[in-house]
Amino acid sequence: MVTSSSSTLHVVRGTRALHRWLKQAVDLRGLDLDDFRHWLGQQLSRWELEPAFAQRARIRDLRQAHPELLALERTLRHALAADEASPQAERLFQLEEELSRTDKAIAGLSAALTRTTDAERLSGSRHKLASFQARRQALLSEQALLIHASPARRELLRVRAELERLRSSLGLDRAEAELAELSRDQGLRSGQAGQSFEQQVLPLTWRFIVPDLLRRGDVARLRVLRGVGLGAARTEIDQLIIRQPRRPGQPVEVLGMVEVKRNLNDLAHGFRHRQENLAWFKGEAAHYDPSLYRTRYFRSGHFDREAVHEEEGERFVFSRGSFRHFRREPGIGLFLRRLYFITRGGTLNGVSTMALARIRHRVATDGRWRQRGDASLGELLRWCQSLAEPLEAPDVLRLYGALPARARQVLVIEPRSVKSDSREVVQART
């Protein structure tokens, strides 16, 4: 029993549990047009309740209701192309860059003057400020002469100003600013929810996974480490179950790796990433790109030296030998044993949440699929299916569900409300 909030975590694992999730899947990769229409309708009923989606749809409808806006945007694109081809374009671009740097210098010096009381520093800063202000004036004068000599730039400025006035009068600027704020809030909430979930499931590792890995032995030397990166790129591991060596300073022994995914559809992303990470940890250079792992510490891009992870005042040393228990499965060549997953139950869509976000964005911003019948809907379906990776979450569940022992390595949480004052009951069904 784990003390926590007023809810129950029902943890299911085993072949029956995984097969149940697979049976309930609506795999986008295999849908025909009618099934896709039904699937999309179900998604829309949820998406339309999201403030950011609704705001994107409002912006889409606003744009489509004003063809003059679309026409002016096309005119702006032509004006930009003409300006870039003009003789004055290169120097005008350089002037814009120089003016930007000069403005930053002026702002910095002006701020410094308000904080400085030393007479000598004040004098020096004022002299520098005057110099930059004079430089700015010279740049502006040159810019004005070039604009006067460039019909293309004058036309660009005219069209841009006209478009800005139209956007303002339609309320498009305000609507897009509101969308940006909604998107920031949504991203912040998502990040906080992910961190909260990782913290919430930590007791499950001790309750269910550690006993699988350590049927006997010295529990006192066991640790569950979180956020292990070891100074390399692409290697922040959610949880590593390790055993400390008997002699201090020696490398640890990694007993298991746990990937935590708040969304069931992201299992495959985590699985693919950890396959590559394990190849890197074990020095299987044919299975990863060293340039992606190169850092100041690992200059070669290979795990060719010991690395240290620090957590709660303890130091944990890792070497290639630390990962000796991880071996590829015969016949399929994947690391499965000792690689665990903790996730939440939900509908399997056959694509990741990132891909689903792209679909949601396109549906919210492009209304053509509603207007052109089956042909346009079929085009949208093919595009959605193209977002799927060769290995997606249903495939991972099939891999693990093929054998009872493997199936126990995927813990799926089914949250259910219960009446309780201060306790969270953790149950497991296998």
N, C-alpha and C positions, 0 to 999 in steps of 0.2 A: 504494500500500500504506500502510495506516494502523496505526501501532503501537498496540496495545491489549491486550485480554485474549485468552483462548484460544478464541475463537469466530470464525466467518465470517459476515459480513453479505452475503447475496445480495440485491442490489437488482434488482428487475424493474420495467420500465415499458414503455409502448407499448400499442398497441391489443390485441394478443394477450393481454398480461398482464392488462389490465383486463377483457377479455371472459372470461378464465378465472375471475377472482374473481366476476364477475357470474353465470357459469354455476354456480358452487358455492354461490351464495347460497340461504339459506332465508328468504325475505322474509315476515316475519310478517304483513304487510299483505294478502297474497293467500292465506293458508292457509285451508283449510276445517277442519271440526271434526276429522276423522281426522288430517289433517296436523298440526294444532295439538297433538293428543294425543301424537303421535310427537315433535314438537319439544319439548314440555314435558317429556316423559320424558327426553329427552337432556339438557335443561338441569338437571333434578333430579339426574341422576347426577353432575353436576359440583357443583351447589350444595350437595348434602348433604355434600360433603367440606370445605366452608368452615366453620370454627368458629363464626362469627357466625350463619350461616344455621341450623346445627344447634342453636345455643342458642335462637334465636327459635322454632324448631319445638318444642323442649322446653318452652318457656314456653307456647306455644299449647296443647300437649297437656296441660300441667299445669292450665291454666285450664279447658279443656273437661272435664277429669276431675272438676272440683269445681263443680257448678252452684250451690252455696251462695255461692261467690265472686262469680259473675255476678249472682246475686240481690241480694247485699249492695251491689254496685256500682250496680245500678239503684236501690236504696233510697237510696244516697248522692246520686245525681243528683236524685232527688225532694226530698231534704232540702236540697240546695243551692238548688234553685228556691224552696222555701218560705222559706228563710233570706233570700234576696235580696229577697223580697216583704215581709219583715217591717218594721215601723216602725223598728226599731233598726239595720237593716242598714247604712244610709249612714254613721251615726256610728261603728259598729263597724269599718267599712272604713277610715275616716279614722284611727281609733285604731291600727289595725294598721300603717298607713303611718307614723304619727308614732313608734310604738314602734320600728319598723325603723330610722328615721333616728336616734333617740335611742341605740339599741344600738350603731350604727356610731360615733357620736360618743364614747360611753363607751369603746369598744374602742380608738379612735384616741388618746384622751387617756391611757388606761391605758398604752398602748405608749409614748407620748411621755414619761411620767413615768419609765419605766425607762431612758430614754436621756439625760435631762436632768440636769445637775449644777448648773446655775446656780440660785442660791437664789431669785432674783426670778421666774424662769420656773417653777420648781417650785411656788411659792406660787400663781401665777396659774393654772397647770394644775390644781392641786388644787381651787381654788375653782370652776373651770369644771366639773370632774368631779363635785364635790358637787352643783352645780346641776343637771346632767343626770341624776344619780342620783335626786334629789328629783323631777325632772320625770317620770322613768320610773315612780316609785312612784305618782305622782298619776294617770298614764295607766292603769296597771294597776288601780288602784282604780275608776276610772270604767268601765273595760272589764268588771270583775267585776260591777258593778251592772247594766250593760246586759245582760250575759249572763243574770243572774238574772231580769231582766224579760222575757227573750225565750225563750219555749218553743221556737221554731223553731231558734234558735242552740244551745240545749242539746241538742236532738235531733240536730242536725248534728254536734256534738262527740261525742255518744254513738256515732252510726253510724260516724263517721270512726275513732274509737278501736277499735271492734269490727273494722272492716275492716283496720286496721293489725295487730291481733293475729292475724287470720286469715292475712293475707299472710305474716307472720313465721313462723307455725306451718307453713305450706305450703312455706316456703323461696322464695317468689316474690320477695321483696326481694333476697335473695342472688343469685338467678338473674338478675334484671334488672341488678344491679350488675356481674355477670360479663359480661353482654351489652354493657353500656356500655363496659367496658374492652376487650372484643374489637373493638367498633366503632371505638374510638379508635385501637387498634393497626392495624386495617385501613385506616383513613383515612390514618394516618401513612405506612404502607408504600406506599399508592397515590400519595401526594404525592411521596415520595422516588423512586419508580419513574418518575414523570412527569418529574421534574427530571433524573434519570439518562439517560432516553431522549433528552431534548432535547440534553444534552451529547454523547451518543453519536453522534447523527446530524449534528452540526455539520460534520464533515469531508465528509459526503456532499454538502452544499451546495457546497462548494468543488470537489469532484470532478466533480459532474454538472450542477449548475444554473448555476453561474457561467460555464462554457464555453458554455452555451446562450445566455446573455444577452450575453456579451462575446466575440464572435468575433474582435474586434480592438480595440485601444485600450490605454489606460494602466492596467495592472493595479496599479501602485503606488498609485494613488489609490482603489482598490477596498476596501471594507470590508463585512463581514457583521456587522450589529448585532443584538443580542439583547435581548428584553424592552423594546421601544420603546413608551413610553406617551405621551410629549410633554405630560404634564401634563393630559391629558383623561381623562374616564371612558370605560370600555369600549374602550380602544384599545391594550392591551398586545399588541404584535405579536411573535410568536415570533422571526422573523428578517426583517430588511430588508437587501437587497443594494443598497448605495449607492455612488455615486462622489463623492468629495470635489471641490469646486470648485478651480479653479486659484488663485483669489484667496481667501485665508483670510477666514473670517467670512461668506462668501456661502452661500446655501442649497445643500444637497446635491442630487444627482440620484438618485432612486430607480429602480433598474433592475428590481427584482423583490421580491416578498413571498413568504415561505415560512411556511406553517402546519404545525406539527408536531403530529400526533395519534398517541398510542401505540396507540389502538384504531381500527381501520378504520371502525367504526360511527359514530364521532364526526366523520367528514369533513364531513357536512352541517352540523353545528352550527358548525364552523369556517368553512365556506363562507358560510353565511348571515351570520355575524358580520362576516367580512371584506368582503362586499358592502356592508354598511352602513358599515363603517369607511372604505372607499374613497370612498363617496359623501360622507362627512363631510370627508375629506381634500381632496376636489375641490370642495367647496362646493355639492353638489347637494342643497339643503335639502329638496326634495320627497321625498327617500329616507331621511330619518332624523328623529328627534325631538330637537330641540335641547336640551330639558330633561334628556335622559339624558346629555348630554355637558357640561353646565354644571359648571364648577369655579371655584375662585378665579382661575385664570389665564384660562380661557375663560368669562368671565362671561355672554356672549351665548349660549353653547352652540354656537357656530360656530367653525370653524377660520379665524379672521379675523386672525390675527397669527402672526408667526414663533415657533417653539418650538425648544428646544434639548434634545438628548439627549446625555448624557455617558457615556462608556464607556472604561475603561482609560486615563484621563487625557486623552482627546480630547473636544472639543466638536463636535457635529454640528448644524447649523442646518437646520430644515425650514420650508418654506412650501407654499402650495397648488401652486406651480409645481414643487415637488419631485416631485409625483405625476403630472406631465403625460403620462408614457408609458402610463398606465392609461386604457384607453378601453373603452366598452361594445361588446359584439359586436353587429353588425347583425343584426336579426331576433329576437334573444332578449334583448337589453338587459342582459346580465350582464357583469361583469368576469371574463374568463377568462385572456386573455393576460397573462403575467408573474405570475400568481398560481399558486404551486406548493404541492404537498403532499408531506409525508414521513410515512409511516405504517407500521404493521406489518400483515402479512397475517393474516387470520382469517376466520371465517364472517360473512358479511353477514346481519344479522337484520332489517334494515328499520326498526329503531328505534335510538336512541342508547343509550350505556351508562347514562345517567341514567334513561332510560325502562326499560331492562332491570333496573336496580336497584330501581325501583318495583315491577316485576312480581315480582322475586325476594322483595321484602319482603312483598307481598300473599300470595304462595304460602306463605311461611313462617309468616305470622300468621293466615291465614284458611283453615281446613280445610274449609269448606263445599263447595268445588269438588270435593273427593274424594268427598263423601257423597251428592250429589244427582244424579249421573248426567250425561247429556248436556246437560240444560237448564242446570245450573250451570256446566258446562264451557264451554258456548256463551256464557254471560254473561261468564265470565272472558275468553274470546277477544275478544269485542266490546270489553271494557274495555281489553285490551292493545292492540288495533288503534287505539283512540281516542287512544293516547299518541303515535302516529306524527305527525310534522310533514308538511306538504304536500311538502317536499323532504327526502329522506333519503339516506343514503350511496349506495345503488345508483343513485339518480337523478344524483348528482354524478359517479359513475364513467361513467355513460352520456353525460353532457354532455362530459366530457373524452375519452372513448373514441370519440367520433364522428369525430374527425379525428386522423391520426397525430401531427401536431405538438403538438396539445393533450394527447394521451395520454402524451407524454413528460414532462408536467408533474406527473404523479403518480408518486412513487417509493414502491414497496411493498417492505418489507424482509421477507425470509424467513430467520429465524435458523436456523442449522444448526450442530451441534457438529462441530468438527474437532480433530484432534490437532495441537497447536501449542504451542510453549513460550511465546512472548511476542508473537505478531503476530496482527493481525486483517486478513484479506484482504477487500477490498471488490470485489465483482464486479458487473457490470451486464449485464442481458439486455434488449434492446429489440426 
